[in-house]
């Protein structure tokens, strides 16, 4: 998993409440267990018409936001089913941070496990960031995980809270497998002792 330290990039405004995981990545794209290749179908039913043509009005189809790395959304983001494909699709598109007033719990947890930083802020602060995101590609936002700050394009700074353990994992690029591998010396020592004490096993 890639480390998340400081991210400076374009933020896309998505002022919608109750964006569920089926909107993020529709069910017909869940056949794969690969984490790559889902970005092209992120928000598929909002990005494309029935003939597969782009819908120009959708934010991620607009030239200013095609390379967005931050998404500013509405409350209850990521509700619906627990599909891990939702953060996979966001990450494959290039989104490394989602900011919203609230998140569905499973989606929130899945983001951390896949290298995405979900940030919960009061509505009035999200509104400030949403307005900044509407300025387009020239308005770049900075998310500093170490210092737990978001800096708008005009220099306004907003602080955010994050669980210390999850912060540690993101800063060091540790998913569940990475966390286990941190203990590999202790695991090897245990296995060696077990082999000596119970050679019949």
Residue pairs with C-beta under 8 A, 6 or more apart in sequence:
1 114
1 115
1 173
1 174
1 175
1 178
2 115
2 173
3 170
3 171
3 172
3 173
4 96
4 97
4 115
4 117
4 145
4 170
4 171
4 173
5 144
5 145
5 146
5 171
6 142
6 143
6 144
6 145
6 146
7 69
7 70
7 96
7 97
7 117
7 142
7 143
7 145
8 140
8 141
8 142
8 143
9 67
9 68
9 69
9 70
9 96
9 140
9 141
10 64
10 65
10 67
10 68
10 69
10 70
10 136
10 137
10 139
10 140
10 141
11 68
11 69
11 70
11 71
11 72
11 99
11 129
11 132
11 133
11 139
11 140
11 141
12 59
12 60
12 65
12 68
12 70
12 71
12 72
12 133
13 59
13 72
13 130
13 133
13 134
14 59
14 71
14 72
14 73
14 74
15 72
15 73
15 74
15 130
16 73
16 74
17 74
17 75
17 76
18 74
18 75
18 76
18 79
19 73
19 74
19 76
19 77
19 78
19 79
20 78
20 79
20 80
20 81
21 78
21 79
21 80
21 81
21 82
21 83
21 85
21 86
21 104
21 107
22 80
22 81
23 43
23 45
23 46
23 80
24 42
24 43
24 78
24 86
24 89
24 90
25 38
25 41
25 42
25 44
25 83
25 85
25 86
25 88
25 89
26 41
26 44
26 45
29 38
29 41
29 44
29 85
29 89
30 83
30 85
32 38
32 85
35 88
35 91
35 92
35 114
36 92
37 92
38 85
38 88
38 89
38 92
39 89
39 90
39 91
39 92
39 93
39 94
40 93
41 89
42 60
42 89
42 90
42 92
42 93
42 95
43 58
43 60
46 55
46 58
47 54
47 55
47 58
47 60
47 61
48 54
48 55
49 55
54 61
55 61
56 62
59 65
60 66
60 68
60 93
63 137
64 136
64 137
65 136
65 137
67 94
67 137
68 94
68 95
69 94
69 95
69 96
69 97
70 95
70 96
70 97
70 98
70 99
70 133
70 141
70 143
71 90
71 95
71 97
71 98
71 99
72 98
72 99
72 100
72 126
72 129
72 130
72 133
73 98
73 99
73 100
74 100
74 101
74 126
75 100
75 101
75 102
75 123
76 102
76 103
76 104
77 98
77 100
77 102
77 103
77 104
77 107
77 118
78 86
78 98
78 103
78 104
78 106
78 107
78 108
78 111
78 118
79 104
79 107
80 104
82 106
82 107
82 110
84 110
84 113
84 114
86 107
86 110
87 107
87 110
87 111
87 113
87 114
87 116
88 114
90 98
90 111
90 116
91 114
91 115
91 116
95 116
96 115
96 116
96 117
97 116
97 117
97 118
97 119
97 143
98 111
98 116
98 117
98 118
98 119
99 118
99 119
99 121
99 126
99 129
99 150
100 118
100 119
100 120
100 121
100 126
101 120
101 121
101 122
101 123
101 126
102 120
103 111
103 118
103 120
107 118
108 118
111 117
111 118
112 118
112 166
112 169
112 170
113 175
113 176
114 175
115 170
115 173
115 175
117 143
117 145
117 162
117 170
119 143
119 150
119 160
119 162
120 160
120 161
121 129
121 158
121 160
125 158
128 152
128 156
128 158
129 141
129 150
129 152
129 158
132 139
132 141
132 152
132 153
132 154
132 156
133 139
133 141
135 153
138 153
139 152
139 153
140 153
141 150
141 151
141 152
141 153
142 150
142 151
143 149
143 150
144 150
144 151
145 162
145 167
145 170
145 171
146 171
148 159
148 160
148 161
148 162
148 167
149 157
149 158
149 159
149 160
150 157
150 158
150 159
150 160
151 157
151 158
152 158
168 174
169 175
169 178
169 179
172 178
174 182
180 187
194 201
195 201
